[in-house]
Amino acid sequence: MAKSKPETEENIEGDLPKRTKITKKEFSLDDFKNKMNLDENVKDKDITWYELSPAFKKATGLPGFPRGYICASRGFSDTGKSTSVFEAAVAAQRMGDLPLIIDVENNIDWEHMKKMGFKFEEVVDENTGEVTNYKGHFIYVNSTYLLDNYGKKKDKNRREPSIEDSSRFINDMLELQENDQLPYNLCIIYDSIGVLNSVQVLKSLDEDTNNNNMWNAGSIEVNFKGLWNHQIPISRKENRKYINTFIAVQRVWEKSVGGKPILENKGGKALYSAARLFISFGGVMSHGISKLYATKNGKKIHMGNITKCSVLKNQIGGGFGGVSLEGELISTAYGFIENTKEAINDFKKEHLDYFNNLLGEDGDDDFEVIEVIEKVSLKDAEE
């Protein structure tokens, strides 16, 4: 019996053409790229920003958060991290982009948002006079929504939403956008990473078995990898109809290395790896909080917190990459202001009615502003 002819690249049938010798003179790289669909190289849209307060710009050297990027703010409680992302939500709304707010902490302060310039209408119950909802140019979901519309559909006995639920919700919104059923650029505000547990952790807690915090970190990496590494960055391309931005708050915890405290990000390092801009608020060595109070005639009201603000990571394009400054600012109910006597006096004059209403005075701005350093335990700072 004659032996069959051995298979070679010249006689194997397939999609690739038979190999033939081509000289460099005959070869066209452009034709090759076209044949292999390798000729697409779409440039990015010009960089644009959700501009934050002038105080943030001075502290960081950056206008704010860039559109079309993964961005994050981290820090302990009362350091200004949430103020930064909600200033971005205000800027997005002003530009006509749609803020998509995912409040897994169930901690949003609507009056605070209103003071910062966020536009919404209160829905009032005509019978009781109580505010029952808020409506306007934004989408807002909390943990109850995620549990009822995602968690319980997977497991009707579930009592908490999961990391996976929040990821599915975002992907559903992006799919609706892709199909022009949600025709807006999206500014996704996630407050905050490190709050929700994974399905695996929730199951272990329910069954009273051992669990591992690394399960949460693994779930975040798996479920958000496509969003952070592909869906958001690709929206910057000029051939994409919409541009989308992801801005998250990330909780922190402290550990000691060689006797020195360092901050670690709750929920693992996946967000830090994916983010092109990562901002840190507050200190590391101490959890004392410098609070400012307006005081007059024995009355005292909280005016704001003095906080450090530093750029931990900056891989933004458009000539802004590498800017890594550290400054100080004051986080107030109305947003950030500079920590200077002039800025504080301007703030007092601009919001005189607010202060006079709370201090029970009329007319002038001669009330005193004092600084009080409050010691906060690590446990309280984490909460």
C-alpha positions in Angstrom: 0.0 0.0 0.0 1.4 3.4 -1.0 2.1 5.7 1.9 -0.1 8.8 2.1 1.5 12.1 1.3 2.5 13.8 4.6 0.6 17.0 5.3 2.5 20.2 4.7 1.5 23.9 4.7 1.3 23.7 0.9 -1.5 21.0 0.8 -3.5 21.7 4.0 -6.9 23.1 3.1 -7.9 26.0 5.3 -8.6 29.7 5.4 -4.9 30.8 5.0 -3.5 30.8 1.5 -0.9 28.3 0.5 2.6 29.5 1.3 4.4 31.0 -1.6 7.6 32.8 -1.7 7.2 36.6 -2.0 10.0 39.0 -2.3 10.1 42.3 -0.4 9.5 44.1 -3.6 6.3 42.2 -4.3 5.0 42.3 -0.7 2.6 45.1 0.3 2.2 45.5 4.1 -0.9 47.6 3.5 -2.5 44.8 1.4 -1.6 42.3 4.1 -3.2 44.4 6.9 -6.3 44.9 4.8 -6.6 41.1 4.0 -6.2 40.3 7.7 -8.5 43.1 9.0 -5.5 44.7 10.7 -5.8 48.1 9.2 -8.1 49.6 11.8 -6.3 52.1 14.0 -8.9 54.6 15.1 -7.5 57.6 17.0 -8.9 58.7 20.4 -11.3 61.6 20.7 -9.7 64.8 22.0 -9.5 64.7 25.8 -12.3 66.4 27.7 -12.9 66.7 31.4 -15.5 66.7 34.2 -14.1 69.8 35.7 -14.0 70.0 39.5 -13.5 72.9 41.9 -10.6 75.3 41.4 -9.2 74.1 44.7 -9.0 70.5 43.3 -7.2 71.8 40.2 -4.7 73.7 42.3 -4.0 70.7 44.6 -3.6 68.1 41.9 -2.6 70.1 38.8 -5.5 68.5 36.9 -8.8 70.0 35.7 -10.8 67.1 37.2 -11.7 63.6 36.0 -11.1 62.9 32.3 -14.0 61.5 30.3 -13.6 58.1 28.8 -11.3 56.8 31.6 -11.3 54.7 34.7 -10.8 57.0 37.7 -10.9 56.5 41.4 -10.8 58.4 44.7 -9.8 56.7 47.9 -9.5 57.5 51.6 -11.0 57.2 55.0 -14.4 58.7 56.0 -14.8 62.5 55.9 -11.6 63.0 53.8 -13.4 64.3 50.7 -13.3 61.3 48.4 -17.1 61.2 47.9 -17.1 65.0 47.4 -14.7 64.6 44.4 -16.9 62.0 42.6 -20.1 63.9 43.2 -18.5 67.1 41.9 -17.9 65.1 38.8 -21.6 64.1 38.7 -22.5 67.7 38.8 -20.1 68.5 36.0 -21.5 65.6 33.9 -25.0 66.8 34.4 -24.1 70.3 33.2 -22.4 68.9 30.1 -25.5 66.9 29.2 -23.9 63.5 30.1 -26.0 61.2 32.2 -24.8 60.5 35.7 -25.4 56.9 36.6 -25.1 56.7 40.3 -24.6 53.4 42.0 -24.9 54.0 45.8 -24.2 50.6 47.4 -23.5 52.4 50.7 -27.1 53.8 50.7 -25.5 57.0 52.0 -26.1 59.7 49.5 -27.0 63.1 51.0 -29.4 64.8 48.6 -29.2 68.1 50.3 -25.4 68.0 50.0 -25.8 67.2 46.3 -28.2 70.1 45.9 -25.7 72.5 47.6 -23.0 71.3 45.2 -25.2 72.2 42.2 -26.8 68.8 41.3 -30.2 69.3 39.7 -33.2 67.3 40.7 -36.8 67.6 41.8 -38.3 66.2 44.9 -41.3 63.9 44.5 -43.7 64.7 47.4 -46.5 62.6 48.8 -49.6 64.9 48.6 -51.2 63.3 51.6 -48.2 63.3 54.0 -46.0 66.0 52.6 -43.1 63.7 52.8 -40.4 63.5 50.1 -40.7 60.0 48.6 -38.3 60.2 45.6 -36.1 62.4 43.5 -36.2 62.8 39.7 -34.1 64.5 37.1 -31.4 64.1 34.6 -29.7 61.1 36.3 -30.2 57.4 37.1 -29.8 56.4 40.7 -29.8 52.9 42.2 -29.0 51.7 45.6 -28.4 48.3 47.2 -32.2 47.6 47.5 -32.6 48.0 43.7 -29.7 45.7 43.0 -31.0 43.1 45.4 -34.6 43.1 44.2 -33.8 43.3 40.4 -30.7 41.2 40.2 -29.8 39.3 43.4 -33.2 37.8 44.1 -33.6 36.8 40.4 -30.6 34.5 40.9 -31.5 33.4 44.4 -34.9 34.4 45.9 -33.5 33.9 49.4 -30.7 36.3 49.0 -30.6 39.1 51.6 -27.8 41.3 50.3 -26.8 42.4 46.8 -23.5 41.2 45.5 -20.5 42.5 43.5 -21.8 40.4 40.6 -25.2 42.2 40.7 -23.7 45.6 40.4 -21.5 44.5 37.5 -24.5 43.0 35.7 -26.5 46.3 36.1 -23.7 48.4 34.6 -23.4 46.0 31.7 -27.1 46.1 31.1 -27.1 49.9 30.9 -24.2 49.8 28.4 -26.1 47.3 26.3 -29.1 49.5 26.3 -26.9 52.4 25.3 -25.3 50.4 22.5 -28.8 49.8 21.1 -29.7 53.5 21.4 -32.3 52.8 24.1 -30.3 55.0 26.5 -28.9 57.6 24.2 -26.5 59.5 26.5 -22.8 59.5 27.3 -22.7 57.9 30.7 -20.8 59.1 33.8 -20.8 56.0 36.0 -20.4 56.9 39.7 -19.7 53.9 41.9 -19.8 54.6 45.7 -18.0 52.5 46.7 -15.7 49.6 45.9 -15.1 47.5 49.0 -18.6 47.5 50.3 -20.4 44.6 48.6 -19.5 41.0 49.0 -19.3 38.4 46.3 -21.9 35.7 45.9 -19.3 33.2 47.2 -18.8 35.2 50.4 -22.6 35.7 50.9 -23.1 32.0 50.5 -20.5 31.2 53.1 -21.9 33.7 55.5 -25.4 32.3 55.1 -24.2 28.7 55.7 -21.9 29.9 58.5 -18.8 28.4 56.9 -15.3 29.9 56.5 -14.8 32.6 53.9 -11.9 34.5 52.5 -11.8 38.2 51.7 -9.7 37.3 48.6 -13.0 36.0 47.2 -14.3 39.5 47.0 -11.1 40.7 45.3 -11.3 37.9 42.8 -14.9 38.6 42.0 -14.2 42.3 41.4 -11.4 41.5 39.1 -13.4 38.9 37.1 -16.7 40.8 36.9 -15.2 44.3 36.2 -12.3 43.3 34.0 -14.1 43.7 30.7 -15.7 46.9 31.7 -12.5 48.5 33.0 -10.1 47.1 30.3 -12.3 47.3 27.2 -15.8 48.8 27.4 -14.8 52.1 29.0 -11.5 52.7 27.2 -12.9 51.7 23.7 -15.5 54.5 24.1 -12.8 57.1 23.7 -12.3 56.1 20.0 -13.6 58.5 17.4 -15.7 55.8 15.7 -17.7 55.2 18.9 -21.0 57.1 19.2 -20.9 57.5 23.0 -18.1 58.2 25.5 -18.4 56.6 28.9 -16.5 57.2 32.2 -16.2 55.2 35.3 -15.4 57.0 38.6 -15.3 55.1 41.8 -14.8 55.7 45.5 -12.6 53.0 47.1 -12.5 52.2 50.7 -9.2 51.7 52.5 -7.7 49.8 55.4 -4.4 50.1 57.2 -1.7 47.5 57.7 1.7 47.7 59.2 4.8 46.9 57.2 8.1 47.1 59.2 6.3 49.0 61.9 5.1 51.7 59.4 1.4 52.1 58.5 0.4 51.9 54.9 -3.0 52.1 53.2 -4.4 49.2 51.3 -7.5 49.3 49.0 -10.5 47.4 50.1 -11.7 45.0 47.4 -8.2 44.3 46.2 -5.9 45.9 43.6 -7.9 45.4 40.4 -9.3 48.9 40.3 -5.9 50.5 41.0 -4.4 48.5 38.2 -7.2 49.4 35.7 -7.5 53.1 36.7 -5.6 55.7 34.7 -6.2 58.3 37.4 -6.1 57.5 41.1 -6.5 60.2 43.7 -5.9 59.7 47.5 -7.6 61.9 50.1 -6.5 62.2 53.7 -3.4 61.1 55.6 -1.8 57.8 56.2 0.2 58.3 59.5 -2.7 59.7 61.5 -6.5 59.4 61.4 -7.0 62.7 63.2 -9.4 64.9 61.2 -9.0 68.7 61.1 -12.6 70.1 61.1 -13.5 73.7 60.6 -16.4 75.3 62.6 -18.2 78.6 62.2 -18.9 80.0 65.6 -20.6 83.1 67.0 -22.3 84.0 70.3 -21.8 80.5 71.7 -23.2 78.7 68.6 -21.0 76.4 66.5 -21.7 74.7 63.2 -19.5 72.4 61.1 -18.2 74.2 58.1 -15.8 71.6 56.5 -12.8 69.3 56.8 -9.2 70.1 55.9 -7.8 67.2 53.9 -4.7 66.3 51.9 -5.2 65.4 48.2 -2.6 63.6 46.2 -2.3 62.0 42.8 -1.2 58.4 43.3 -1.4 57.3 39.7 -1.7 59.3 36.4 -1.6 57.6 33.1 -3.9 60.0 31.2 -3.1 61.0 27.7 -3.4 64.4 26.0 -0.3 65.9 27.7 -1.6 65.5 31.2 0.1 62.2 32.0 2.6 62.1 34.8 1.3 65.1 36.7 1.5 63.9 40.3 1.0 66.7 42.8 0.0 66.8 46.4 -1.9 69.6 48.0 -4.4 70.5 50.7 -8.0 71.6 50.4 -11.2 72.0 52.4 -14.2 69.7 51.7 -17.4 71.6 52.4 -21.1 71.0 51.9 -20.8 73.1 48.7 -17.7 71.3 47.4 -14.0 72.0 47.7 -12.4 75.3 48.5 -8.7 76.2 49.0 -7.3 76.1 52.6 -6.4 79.8 52.7 -7.7 82.7 54.7 -8.8 84.4 51.5 -10.8 81.4 50.2 -12.5 80.9 53.6 -13.5 84.6 53.7 -14.9 84.4 50.2 -16.8 81.2 51.1 -18.3 82.9 54.1 -19.5 85.8 52.0 -20.8 83.6 49.2 -22.9 81.5 51.6 -23.8 84.1 54.1 -27.5 83.3 54.2 -26.7 79.6 54.9 -24.4 80.5 57.9 -26.8 83.2 59.3 -29.7 80.8 59.1 -27.8 78.2 61.2 -26.2 80.7 63.6 -29.3 82.7 64.0 -27.7 86.0 62.9 -28.5 88.5 60.3 -26.5 90.5 57.9 -22.7 90.3 58.5 -20.0 87.7 58.1 -18.0 88.5 61.2 -18.5 85.0 62.7 -15.3 83.2 63.6 -13.9 80.1 61.9 -12.0 77.7 64.2 -10.0 74.6 63.5 -10.5 71.5 65.7 -8.5 68.3 65.4 -10.6 65.3 66.3 -9.0 62.0 67.0 -10.7 59.2 65.2 -10.0 55.5 65.9 -9.0 53.3 63.0 -12.3 51.4 63.3 -14.4 54.6 63.1 -12.3 55.9 60.2 -12.9 52.7 58.2 -16.7 53.0 58.8 
